Amino acid sequence: MDETVAEYIRRMVLRIPRDEIKTMLQKWGFLSETQLQTINFHQIKDNISQDVVQLCEENSADIKQAAVLDIIYNHIYPNKRVWSVYQMNKTGEETEFFDLTDFKKKFKRQLRSALKNVTINFREYEDNAIWIRIAWGTPYTKPNQYKTSYVVYHSQTPYVFISASVLKSNLPLLCQALLVASNYCDIREMELRSHSLNSLKDIVFKRYSQNFQTYYPRPLQERNAAPESADIRIIQENKNEKERIQRVNREVFGDGPQPKLEFAQYKLETMFKSDPKMNVLDKREPFRCLVKFSSPHLLESLKSLAPAGMADAPLSPLLTCIPQKARNYFRIREKKGFLPGSFVSP
């Protein structure tokens, strides 16, 4: 076994929590159950890693087998990476039968035609998700197994989840390979990013049910003219206002927990209006603004603004429509003709 492969496997084992090393090696399936029984999993992790490497040497492990263990680790711990959502588009509405073997062949051929030094590994999971691991090299260097890109593609859907490598120059090659392999003609980033891969899937696959904003401000009711103390009236008004905010928040966000989204952005385009006599603008041009949101838990942060007294209830639709805009991205872009890769306000 090559020394670089041995070192890579050793580091992989060190990344796994001690209590889960045996289970993950069993899922890997490269070492037999008899070999695993020879390992003392109660010793320090460095010794465990050395024992695993020794057994892998007996089985003549190569980078292909090591990459499978890496995919298993990232599938169990997807939150270790930052994921971005991409949506592909076809010219027509026709549906085609998905052939996994053909997909793999086209993907490899397209990527390797542009870059020779690259390793590509696939693994299928029960939810129709195809996990792709890509280790990138250069025309003069071998692939770097420690700086990999991950792609999660659900067949029969236009959505792709990508955790890109450090080299952004590789991203166009990766996107082109996805288009060729899946028979799509266009791909755009949806500007949704998060460590939580499952939350991003909930949004784009509509597994997350966000209520539409149906609340409208109501006129103030006439106050009771009956005499009562100011303190009691203030307490009652505060109570009523808290109840109103809670009711409006439920109408907008629903009762369930929000998907864990960490980044979103869209482009706002509107017309600048001014008095013609002021001559502020020589010609009528739209006013453009790029709006970015980021937070460890963006949607829960927005949900908590009104109850915390930091914003009026209900929140602006510009804040509450982010998941819905993710689903309607292409429809909005095509109807209004704005720049791709962005959200557009209503």
FENRAZI-V36504 format. One record per residue. RES is the residue in one letter. PSI is psi in radians with two decimals (999 if undefined). OMEGA is omega in radians with two decimals (NA if undefined). D_CENTER is the distance of its C-alpha to the mean C-alpha in Angstrom with 1 decimal. Layout:
{{RES,PSI,OMEGA,D_CENTER} {RES,PSI,OMEGA,D_CENTER}}
This chain:
{{M,2.40,-3.13,36.1} {D,2.53,-3.11,35.0} {E,-0.64,3.13,34.8} {T,-0.63,3.09,31.3} {V,-0.73,3.12,30.0} {A,-0.75,3.14,31.9} {E,-0.65,3.14,30.4} {Y,-0.77,3.12,26.8} {I,-0.70,3.13,27.4} {R,-0.79,3.13,29.1} {R,-0.61,3.10,26.2} {M,-0.78,-3.14,23.8} {V,-0.66,3.13,26.1} {L,-0.45,3.13,26.3} {R,-0.43,-3.06,22.6} {I,2.35,3.03,22.9} {P,2.48,-3.04,24.2} {R,-0.76,-3.06,27.9} {D,-0.24,-3.07,27.9} {E,0.02,-3.09,25.3} {I,-0.84,-3.10,26.8} {K,-0.78,-3.13,29.2} {T,-0.73,-3.11,26.7} {M,-0.63,3.09,24.2} {L,-0.58,3.07,27.2} {Q,-0.69,3.08,28.4} {K,-0.57,3.11,25.1} {W,-0.80,3.05,25.5} {G,0.07,-3.12,28.9} {F,-0.59,3.10,30.4} {L,2.43,-3.14,32.9} {S,2.85,3.11,35.3} {E,-0.61,3.10,35.9} {T,-0.71,3.11,39.3} {Q,-0.70,-3.14,37.8} {L,-0.54,-3.14,35.3} {Q,-0.31,3.12,38.3} {T,-0.15,-3.10,39.8} {I,2.32,3.04,37.1} {N,1.78,-3.08,37.7} {F,0.07,3.11,34.3} {H,-0.06,3.10,36.0} {Q,3.09,-3.12,36.8} {I,2.67,-3.01,34.9} {K,-0.58,-3.13,31.6} {D,-0.71,3.10,33.1} {N,-0.64,3.09,35.9} {I,-0.77,-3.11,33.5} {S,-0.67,3.12,31.6} {Q,-0.70,3.11,35.0} {D,-0.71,3.13,36.1} {V,-0.76,3.13,33.0} {V,-0.72,3.14,33.5} {Q,-0.75,3.12,37.2} {L,-0.63,3.11,36.5} {C,-0.59,3.07,34.0} {E,-0.65,3.10,36.8} {E,-0.57,-3.13,39.1} {N,0.06,3.14,36.7} {S,0.96,3.14,36.3} {A,2.55,3.03,32.5} {D,-3.08,-3.04,30.9} {I,-0.44,3.11,27.5} {K,-0.78,3.10,26.4} {Q,-0.66,3.13,27.0} {A,-0.64,3.14,25.4} {A,-0.58,3.10,22.2} {V,-0.72,3.09,22.0} {L,-0.66,3.11,22.2} {D,-0.71,3.11,19.4} {I,-0.75,3.13,17.1} {I,-0.74,3.13,18.4} {Y,-0.81,-3.11,17.6} {N,-0.50,3.07,14.0} {H,-0.65,3.12,13.7} {I,-0.60,-3.13,15.4} {Y,1.12,-3.13,13.7} {P,-0.37,-3.10,10.0} {N,-0.05,3.06,9.7} {K,-0.23,-3.10,11.9} {R,2.83,3.02,9.4} {V,2.19,-3.06,7.0} {W,2.46,3.04,3.9} {S,2.61,-3.11,4.4} {V,2.33,3.05,5.2} {Y,2.54,3.12,9.0} {Q,2.27,3.12,11.7} {M,2.77,-3.05,15.1} {N,2.52,3.08,18.4} {K,2.75,3.11,21.9} {T,-0.60,3.13,25.2} {G,-3.14,-3.13,26.5} {E,0.14,-3.06,25.5} {E,2.51,3.09,27.0} {T,2.45,-3.11,25.2} {E,2.64,3.07,25.9} {F,2.28,-3.09,26.3} {F,2.16,3.12,23.6} {D,1.91,-3.07,25.3} {L,-0.71,3.13,23.2} {T,-0.75,3.12,26.1} {D,-0.68,3.11,26.3} {F,-0.84,-3.14,22.5} {K,-0.75,-3.10,22.8} {K,-0.81,-3.14,26.0} {K,-0.70,-3.12,24.9} {F,-0.84,3.14,21.7} {K,-0.79,-3.09,23.9} {R,-0.75,-3.11,26.7} {Q,-0.75,-3.09,24.8} {L,-0.71,-3.11,23.0} {R,-0.32,3.04,26.3} {S,-0.44,3.12,28.4} {A,-0.49,-3.10,26.6} {L,2.03,-3.07,26.4} {K,-0.77,-3.07,28.7} {N,1.45,3.13,27.6} {V,2.43,3.05,24.3} {T,2.38,-3.05,23.6} {I,2.26,3.12,21.3} {N,2.51,-3.14,20.7} {F,2.63,2.99,19.5} {R,2.32,-3.10,19.1} {E,2.55,3.09,18.9} {Y,2.91,-2.93,18.0} {E,-0.32,-3.12,19.5} {D,0.49,-3.12,16.7} {N,0.40,3.11,17.2} {A,2.27,3.06,14.2} {I,2.03,3.11,15.3} {W,2.23,-3.13,14.1} {I,2.24,3.10,15.4} {R,2.21,3.14,16.3} {I,2.15,3.02,17.9} {A,2.18,-2.99,20.2} {W,2.47,2.98,21.6} {G,-2.86,3.05,25.2} {T,3.03,3.09,27.4} {P,-0.29,-3.05,30.6} {Y,-0.06,-3.12,32.5} {T,2.70,3.11,30.4} {K,2.78,3.12,28.9} {P,2.40,3.10,25.2} {N,1.88,-3.07,23.8} {Q,-0.17,-3.11,22.4} {Y,-0.15,3.10,21.0} {K,1.50,-3.02,18.7} {T,2.76,2.98,16.7} {S,2.51,3.07,13.7} {Y,2.41,3.10,11.7} {V,2.30,3.03,10.8} {V,1.97,-3.09,10.0} {Y,2.18,3.07,12.0} {H,2.00,-3.11,13.4} {S,2.64,-3.11,16.9} {Q,0.26,3.03,18.5} {T,2.75,3.12,15.3} {P,0.15,-3.01,14.3} {Y,2.40,3.12,10.5} {V,2.37,3.11,9.2} {F,2.14,-3.01,6.1} {I,2.29,2.93,7.6} {S,1.79,-2.92,8.3} {A,2.81,3.07,11.4} {S,3.09,-3.14,14.8} {V,-0.62,-3.10,16.9} {L,1.84,-3.13,18.8} {K,-0.35,3.13,17.2} {S,-0.32,3.13,20.2} {N,-0.31,-3.06,18.8} {L,-0.77,3.09,15.8} {P,-0.64,3.09,18.3} {L,-0.73,3.14,19.9} {L,-0.78,-3.14,16.8} {C,-0.69,3.13,16.0} {Q,-0.70,3.10,19.6} {A,-0.67,3.10,19.8} {L,-0.73,3.14,17.1} {L,-0.79,-3.12,19.1} {V,-0.76,-3.07,22.4} {A,-0.57,-3.07,21.4} {S,0.01,3.10,19.9} {N,0.65,2.99,22.6} {Y,2.91,-3.06,20.5} {C,-0.21,-3.07,21.9} {D,2.58,3.10,19.2} {I,2.40,-3.12,15.5} {R,2.49,3.04,13.8} {E,2.39,-3.08,10.7} {M,0.04,3.11,9.6} {E,0.65,3.00,9.3} {L,2.14,-3.14,6.2} {R,2.56,-3.14,4.7} {S,2.73,2.96,4.7} {H,-0.42,-3.08,6.6} {S,1.73,3.12,6.3} {L,-0.69,-3.12,4.8} {N,-0.62,3.12,7.7} {S,-0.69,3.08,7.2} {L,-0.68,3.09,4.5} {K,-0.70,3.13,7.2} {D,-0.66,-3.11,9.8} {I,-0.93,-3.02,9.3} {V,-0.46,3.10,9.5} {F,0.10,3.07,12.0} {K,0.52,3.05,13.9} {R,-0.14,3.10,14.2} {Y,2.14,-3.08,14.0} {S,1.80,3.08,17.4} {Q,2.31,-3.13,17.8} {N,2.58,3.03,21.5} {F,2.59,-3.11,22.7} {Q,1.91,-3.11,24.7} {T,0.04,-3.08,28.2} {Y,2.38,3.04,30.0} {Y,2.47,-3.14,32.5} {P,2.37,3.13,34.7} {R,2.61,3.11,38.1} {P,2.58,-3.14,41.4} {L,2.36,3.09,42.8} {Q,2.63,3.12,45.3} {E,2.36,-3.12,48.8} {R,2.63,3.10,49.3} {N,2.16,-3.09,51.9} {A,-0.08,-3.13,55.1} {A,2.45,-3.10,56.5} {P,2.30,3.00,57.2} {E,2.78,-3.05,54.9} {S,2.64,-3.13,54.1} {A,-0.66,-3.10,51.5} {D,-0.80,-3.13,49.7} {I,-0.69,-3.13,49.2} {R,-0.72,3.14,48.0} {I,-0.74,3.12,45.4} {I,-0.76,-3.13,44.1} {Q,-0.70,3.12,43.9} {E,-0.72,3.10,42.2} {N,-0.71,3.13,39.5} {K,-0.77,3.14,39.0} {N,-0.67,-3.12,38.7} {E,-0.70,3.09,36.2} {K,-0.73,3.11,34.0} {E,-0.67,3.12,34.2} {R,-0.75,-3.14,33.4} {I,-0.75,3.12,30.3} {Q,-0.70,-3.14,29.1} {R,-0.76,-3.14,30.0} {V,-0.69,3.12,28.2} {N,-0.68,3.10,25.0} {R,-0.66,3.13,25.1} {E,-0.61,-3.06,25.8} {V,-0.82,-3.00,22.7} {F,-0.24,-3.07,20.1} {G,3.13,-3.09,21.7} {D,-0.39,-3.05,22.8} {G,2.98,3.09,19.8} {P,2.65,-3.12,17.1} {Q,2.60,3.01,14.1} {P,2.55,-3.09,10.5} {K,1.62,3.11,9.2} {L,2.37,-3.07,7.6} {E,-0.31,-3.11,8.7} {F,2.44,3.02,9.1} {A,2.60,3.06,10.4} {Q,2.70,3.03,13.4} {Y,2.88,-3.13,16.0} {K,2.26,3.13,19.5} {L,2.27,-3.13,22.5} {E,2.11,-3.13,25.7} {T,2.95,-3.13,29.0} {M,2.40,3.10,32.7} {F,2.14,-3.11,34.6} {K,2.32,3.11,37.8} {S,2.91,3.12,40.9} {D,2.16,-3.13,44.7} {P,-0.48,-3.12,46.1} {K,-0.36,-3.09,49.0} {M,-0.34,3.12,46.8} {N,0.76,3.11,45.7} {V,-0.71,3.14,42.4} {L,2.31,3.09,40.8} {D,-0.61,3.12,42.9} {K,2.73,-3.06,40.7} {R,1.89,3.13,38.3} {E,2.60,3.13,34.7} {P,2.64,3.07,31.4} {F,2.15,-3.06,29.9} {R,2.48,-3.12,26.3} {C,2.31,3.08,23.9} {L,2.08,-3.10,20.3} {V,2.17,3.14,18.7} {K,2.44,3.06,15.9} {F,2.38,3.04,14.6} {S,2.48,-3.11,13.2} {S,2.68,3.04,13.8} {P,-0.48,3.10,13.0} {H,1.45,-2.92,12.6} {L,-0.89,-3.05,12.8} {L,-0.65,3.07,13.8} {E,-0.59,3.10,16.2} {S,-0.77,3.11,17.6} {L,-0.68,-3.13,18.4} {K,-0.53,-3.07,19.9} {S,-0.10,-3.06,22.2} {L,-0.88,-3.09,23.6} {A,-0.86,3.11,26.4} {P,-0.50,3.14,27.6} {A,-0.06,3.13,27.8} {G,0.25,-3.10,29.9} {M,-0.11,3.13,27.8} {A,2.73,3.09,27.4} {D,2.68,3.08,29.4} {A,2.37,0.03,28.5} {P,2.77,3.09,27.2} {L,2.76,3.09,24.4} {S,2.50,3.06,24.2} {P,-0.41,3.09,22.3} {L,-0.46,-3.14,20.5} {L,-0.58,-3.02,18.7} {T,-0.13,-3.03,18.4} {C,0.10,-3.02,17.3} {I,-0.88,3.12,13.7} {P,-0.67,3.14,12.1} {Q,-0.64,3.11,15.2} {K,-0.56,3.10,14.9} {A,-0.69,-3.13,11.5} {R,-0.61,-3.04,13.5} {N,0.31,-2.99,16.6} {Y,-0.95,-3.07,15.3} {F,-0.64,-3.14,17.6} {R,-0.76,-3.14,20.4} {I,-0.78,-3.08,20.6} {R,-0.72,-3.08,20.5} {E,-0.63,-3.09,23.2} {K,-0.68,-3.03,25.4} {K,-0.20,3.02,25.6} {G,0.50,-3.14,25.4} {F,3.09,-3.06,23.2} {L,2.49,3.12,21.4} {P,2.79,3.07,18.4} {G,0.26,-3.07,14.9} {S,2.80,3.00,15.6} {F,2.63,-3.14,16.1} {V,2.31,-3.10,19.7} {S,2.70,-3.13,21.4} {P,999,NA,23.8}}
